[in-house]
Amino acid sequence: MNRQIRQLGIFLVMCYLALFVKLNQVQFFGAEELNDHPLNATKVTQAFNRPRGSIVTADGVLLAESVPAAEDSQFDRQRVYPQGDLYGQVTGFFSFKYGASGVERSYNAELTGQTFQQQIDGLRDLLVDRDNVGDVRLSIRDDLQRLARDQLGQREGAVVTLDPRTGELLAFWSYPSFDPNLLSVENEEVVTATWDVLNAAPGAPLRAHQYQDRYFPGSTFKVVTAGAGLRTGTVSNTEPVYPPSSGYVAPQTNIPIRNFDGGACGGALPVILAQSCNTAFAEMGTETIGGPGMLDGAQAFGFNTDVPIDLPAPAQSAFPTDVASNPPKLAQASIGQNDVQATPLQMALVAAAVANGGKLMTPHVMREVRDRQGAVVTSYEPSTWLEPLDPTQAATLREDMIGVVTNGSGTAAQVPGFEIGGKTGTAQLGDGQRVHTWFIAFGGQPGQVPSVAVAVVVLNQPLSGTGGGTAAPIAQAMLSAALTNPAP
C-alpha cells in the first residue's frame, strides 16, 4: 500500500513539474508571440478602453481615430475609419473579436503610448490631464492613393508608388479592398458576419495584394535578368548580340519559347529590352548567365527573402533554386514565368533599385509619430536594404529602361518634361486564356536621381491584354501626378 502511495506521489510530483515547466515556457518564451498574434482578442479587448492615437496621411487626411462610444457600450471608445475601404489594407482594423492588422498592429505600441520613450514621457504627463498616445503619420499621400483607386477601378490588381531615394511608400492600393469600420464595431453579430463575408468574397479583400500576394511577373522580370547579366559581367550594352529568332529551344527540351507576337527579334541588351524579346532573354538567362548567376541576381534584388516592410506578414517573392540543373525551367524563369512569383511591392523595388544607383532602400509606410502636443516622438530614418547593382551597372540598366519608354513597348508611360524609364510585362496564366498585365517604372527630372518608382499589375485580363496597353497608362497617371505635384 505504501509503495502504491509513493508511486502515486511521485507521479503527481512529475505532473506538477511538467505543468510548471510548460507554464514557464509559455510565460517566458511564448508570451511575445501570443501577445502579438493578430487574433489575440483578449489583449485587444483590454486595449479597447485605453486611449489610442490617430493615423493620418502625409498630407494630413485622417484615416483612423478613437471616438467616445455609445452610452450603453461596454467600452469607453470606438475606433472609426473615415476613409472607408480606401486605406483598409494599410491601416488594417482594430477589432475586439479579431484583433488588429495593418498599421494598427505594427504600430500598436506607438498608438497606445507603450514604447519606452512614451512611457518615460508619460511619467511627466501624470502631472497634467492628457492622454499619452502617439499619432502615426504615414508617408502615403491621399491624392495619390485616390488616383490609384480611380485608375485601377474595379479591376483586380494593385498599384504601388514609392520614393526610390528613401523607400517611402506614396500610394499603396489594391482592389478589392475592405472597409475596416465594419470589423471595428462593438456588435459581435455584425463583426462576425462581416468577417465571414469578407473571407468568402472573390478576390480575398482582406489580403493586402500589394505585398501579401505573389503573381507571375512576366517580362518585367527581364529587368532582373538584365541586372544578373550586368552583375556577372557576361552582359553589356554591346555584347552579346543575339541573332533574330522566333523561337528559343533550351537544352533538355524540344518545346520552343516564342515571342509575344510570334515574330522574330534579337540584338544587344538595349534593343531586346525595348522590344521585350522573349527568345533573347531566355537564351541570356540559360546560356549567357547560367543558373547560379540568375539565382544570385534574383536574390540580390530581394527574391527568396522577407521584405522588411513595416506592415505585418509580407509575402516572400520567389525565384526557383533548382534552375542550375533544369535548363527548360531556367529559360522560362528568365522571362518571369514558371515558378517565378513576385509581389507588386517587390517589382516596384526592382525599378526603385535601378533608379537609385543600385541601392534598394527599405520600404516603409510610417513617416513619424507625434504626441498630442505635436512633438515628434520618433521618425523613420531611411536605410539601405540591399545593393543589387553597383552605380555603373545601375546607370546602364537605367538608360536601357528609359529606352523602353522612349521608343519601345512602354511609350504609353511617357510624361512630358520628365525622364521616365520602365518595363512592360504580360504574364501568361496556366489556363492559357487570361493574363496578368504589368508595368514597372521610375521617373524624375532629366539627369537627376528619379524621385518616383511605380509598379502596376492588372490581374486576369483577356489574352489580348498587354502591359503596355493596360498597366502602363495607370503608371503614367501615377508618375505624372507625383512628379508634377511633389510630396508635402
TALIN-V794292 format. One record per residue. RES is the residue in one letter. PHI is phi as a letter, one per 20 degrees, with the letter a starting at -180 (999 if undefined). PSI is psi in degrees with one decimal (* if undefined). OMEGA is omega in whole degrees, -180 to 180 (999 if undefined). Layout:
res->(RES RES)
phi->(PHI PHI)
psi->(PSI PSI)
omega->(OMEGA OMEGA)
This chain:
res->(M N R Q I R Q L G I F L V M C Y L A L F V K L N Q V Q F F G A E E L N D H P L N A T K V T Q A F N R P R G S I V T A D G V L L A E S V P A A E D S Q F D R Q R V Y P Q G D L Y G Q V T G F F S F K Y G A S G V E R S Y N A E L T G Q T F Q Q Q I D G L R D L L V D R D N V G D V R L S I R D D L Q R L A R D Q L G Q R E G A V V T L D P R T G E L L A F W S Y P S F D P N L L S V E N E E V V T A T W D V L N A A P G A P L R A H Q Y Q D R Y F P G S T F K V V T A G A G L R T G T V S N T E P V Y P P S S G Y V A P Q T N I P I R N F D G G A C G G A L P V I L A Q S C N T A F A E M G T E T I G G P G M L D G A Q A F G F N T D V P I D L P A P A Q S A F P T D V A S N P P K L A Q A S I G Q N D V Q A T P L Q M A L V A A A V A N G G K L M T P H V M R E V R D R Q G A V V T S Y E P S T W L E P L D P T Q A A T L R E D M I G V V T N G S G T A A Q V P G F E I G G K T G T A Q L G D G Q R V H T W F I A F G G Q P G Q V P S V A V A V V V L N Q P L S G T G G G T A A P I A Q A M L S A A L T N P A P)
phi->(999 f f f f f f f f f f f f f f f f f f f f f f f f f f e d d f f f f f e f f e f f f f f g f f f e e f b f e c c e f e n e f d b b d d g f f f e f f d e c c e c c f e m f f c g e d f m c c d f e d n c b l f g e f d g f f f d m d f g f f f f f f f f f f e c e b f e c d e e d e e f e f f f f f f g f f f f m e e f r b c c c b e f f c n f e d b b c b c e d b e f g f e d f e f f f f f f f f g f f f f e f f n l f f e e f f b d c d c f e l f f f f f f f f f f f f f e m e c c f d c f d e f g b d a d d f g m b d e e e d e g e n e d b r p e g g f f f f e l e f f f f f f g f f d e e n g g f f f f f f f f e o f m c f f e f e c f l f f e f c c f e d f f d c g f f f f f f f d m d m e e c b f g g g f f f f f f f f f e m n e d e f f b d e e a c c e f e n f f e b c f d g b e e c c f c e g f f f f f f f f f f f f f e f b c e d f f e f c g n c e d c a b e b c e f e f f m d c c e d c b d a b b a f g n d f g d c c c c c c d e l e g g f f c f f e d e f f f f f f f f f f f e e c g f f)
psi->(-48.2 -37.2 -41.0 -38.8 -42.5 -43.9 -42.1 -41.0 -44.4 -41.5 -44.6 -38.5 -42.9 -41.6 -41.7 -43.7 -41.4 -42.2 -40.8 -44.4 -43.7 -42.8 -41.5 -35.1 -45.1 -43.0 -41.7 -27.0 -25.0 -2.6 -44.1 -43.4 -42.3 -40.2 -36.6 -4.9 132.0 -21.3 15.9 80.3 -26.1 -46.1 -40.1 -37.4 -44.0 -36.7 -18.8 -28.0 0.7 149.9 147.6 135.0 173.3 167.8 129.0 160.6 174.1 -32.4 20.5 10.9 130.5 127.2 -32.7 141.0 162.3 129.5 160.5 135.6 167.4 156.0 -32.5 9.9 150.5 -11.1 159.9 -27.2 156.0 129.5 130.6 154.9 92.8 -24.0 6.1 -131.9 -4.5 -31.9 15.4 -40.9 -3.7 -59.0 -32.8 -163.0 163.5 97.4 136.5 -21.0 -38.6 10.2 -141.2 156.0 175.0 -146.4 -35.0 -33.1 -48.4 -36.2 32.3 -42.5 -42.8 -41.7 -32.7 4.7 32.1 1.7 162.9 -47.2 -40.7 -34.9 -36.8 -45.7 -32.1 -29.5 -38.0 -35.5 -10.3 -23.2 -13.1 161.6 85.5 153.7 135.4 75.6 170.5 133.6 123.2 120.7 125.9 166.9 -11.9 136.5 131.1 -37.2 -38.6 -35.3 -42.8 -38.1 -41.6 -44.1 -44.0 -39.6 -40.4 -31.4 -139.6 27.1 134.1 136.1 -163.2 152.3 121.7 125.7 131.7 167.1 111.4 -17.7 -24.7 -20.1 0.7 128.5 127.6 -29.6 141.0 80.4 142.2 152.3 134.9 155.9 -168.1 158.4 112.6 -13.9 -38.7 -15.4 -6.2 3.7 166.3 -25.6 110.6 -35.0 -41.9 -44.5 -46.7 -44.2 -41.2 -44.6 -45.7 -42.4 -45.0 -37.1 -24.6 -8.0 144.4 142.7 -2.0 67.4 -22.6 -18.1 135.0 93.8 -20.4 -33.7 -4.8 -4.1 148.8 147.5 159.4 124.2 -12.0 -143.0 -11.1 -24.4 -14.7 -22.8 -40.2 -42.8 -45.1 -41.7 -39.0 -39.3 -41.5 -38.7 -42.1 -11.0 8.9 -10.3 138.5 -175.5 -6.6 -24.2 145.6 166.3 113.9 129.0 148.0 134.0 146.2 -2.1 131.8 129.1 114.4 157.8 149.9 18.0 160.8 14.1 118.6 150.4 127.2 161.8 162.5 -43.9 5.6 -1.7 -175.3 145.6 163.5 -178.0 -169.6 176.8 -49.4 -36.3 -46.6 -25.5 -42.9 -36.0 -10.4 58.1 106.0 -45.7 -42.1 -42.6 -32.1 -42.1 -39.4 -50.0 -38.5 -45.4 -32.7 -48.1 -50.0 164.5 -51.9 -41.9 -37.9 -42.6 -44.0 -42.0 -42.8 -44.1 -27.6 -29.1 -3.3 0.0 149.3 22.6 144.3 128.3 126.9 49.2 151.5 45.1 153.7 147.8 54.9 143.8 150.1 120.5 147.8 136.1 131.5 139.0 -3.9 19.0 -23.8 -30.3 8.1 80.7 -39.9 -41.3 -39.7 -41.1 -44.6 -42.1 -31.5 -17.8 19.9 26.0 -164.6 -122.2 13.4 126.1 141.7 146.0 154.9 -37.7 -43.0 -42.9 -30.0 -36.5 -32.9 -49.0 -39.8 -38.9 -42.6 -42.6 -32.7 33.7 23.2 -5.5 126.8 112.1 151.8 124.4 145.0 157.3 -19.9 127.2 -47.3 162.2 130.4 151.8 178.7 -10.8 1.4 -0.8 140.6 122.2 -44.6 151.7 154.0 133.6 117.6 141.5 149.1 129.7 -54.3 163.0 80.1 -23.3 150.7 167.2 -36.4 -44.9 -42.6 -39.2 -39.2 -49.2 -32.9 -46.5 -36.9 -38.5 -32.5 -37.7 -31.7 -40.4 -32.2 -46.3 26.3 -142.6 -4.6 28.2 -22.7 -10.7 3.0 139.1 113.1 132.9 -5.3 156.5 117.4 133.2 149.5 -177.7 131.2 161.8 136.5 106.5 121.7 140.5 169.4 -29.7 -10.6 5.7 -13.9 159.9 155.1 128.3 134.5 156.0 130.0 148.0 167.1 161.2 156.0 -172.4 141.0 131.0 -1.7 165.3 125.3 143.5 -4.4 138.0 147.8 145.5 132.9 131.8 131.6 117.5 152.4 51.3 160.3 157.4 -24.8 -7.9 149.8 158.0 -38.3 -31.3 -28.2 -49.8 -34.3 -41.0 -32.6 -45.5 -39.6 -43.0 -40.8 -44.5 -44.9 -45.1 -42.9 -36.4 -36.4 -16.3 79.8 158.9 150.4 *)
omega->(179 179 179 179 178 180 178 179 178 -180 -180 178 179 178 179 179 179 179 179 179 -178 179 179 178 179 -175 -172 -176 -178 -174 -177 -180 180 180 -176 -178 -175 -180 176 -174 179 180 -179 178 177 -177 -177 -179 175 169 -178 -178 -179 174 -179 177 178 180 168 179 -178 -179 -179 175 175 -180 178 180 177 -175 -178 -178 175 -179 177 -172 176 180 180 -176 -172 -176 176 -173 -176 -179 -175 -177 176 179 -170 180 174 -169 179 -178 -173 175 -175 176 176 179 179 179 -176 -175 179 -179 180 -179 -177 177 -174 176 -177 -178 180 179 175 178 -179 177 178 -177 177 -178 180 -177 177 -178 178 -179 178 173 -175 175 -179 175 -176 178 -178 -179 180 178 179 178 178 178 -179 -177 180 180 -179 172 178 180 -176 176 178 177 -178 175 -176 -178 -175 -174 180 175 -176 173 -172 -171 168 178 5 177 180 179 -177 180 -175 176 -174 177 -178 -177 -175 179 179 -179 -178 180 179 179 -179 179 -178 179 179 -174 175 178 176 -175 179 179 176 -172 180 -176 -180 178 -178 -179 172 -178 -180 -171 173 -180 178 174 178 178 177 178 178 178 178 179 -177 -177 -179 -177 172 179 179 -178 -10 173 -177 -178 178 -178 176 179 176 179 -180 173 177 175 174 -180 -177 168 -177 172 -172 -177 -180 -178 180 176 -179 180 177 -171 -178 -178 -175 175 179 180 -175 -172 -178 -174 -179 -179 175 177 179 -178 -174 -170 -179 -177 -179 -175 -180 179 178 179 179 -179 179 -179 177 178 176 177 -178 -179 176 177 -175 177 -178 174 -173 167 175 175 179 176 -168 168 -174 -177 -177 -173 -178 -179 -176 -177 178 178 180 179 178 -179 -178 176 173 179 179 -176 176 177 -176 171 173 177 -179 -178 173 179 175 178 -178 -180 178 -178 -171 175 178 179 179 -176 179 -179 -179 178 -179 175 180 174 179 173 -175 175 177 180 -180 178 177 176 -177 175 -179 180 179 176 -178 174 -176 -178 171 -175 180 178 180 179 177 -178 176 179 179 178 173 177 177 -178 -178 -175 -180 -174 -175 -176 -180 -178 -178 175 -177 178 -179 -180 -175 172 -178 176 177 175 175 -174 179 179 -173 -178 179 -177 -178 179 167 180 -173 163 172 -173 170 180 178 176 180 177 179 176 -180 -177 -178 171 -173 166 178 170 175 -169 169 179 177 -176 180 -178 178 176 -180 -178 -174 -174 -177 178 176 178 179 180 180 179 -178 -179 -178 -176 -178 178 -173 -176 178 999)
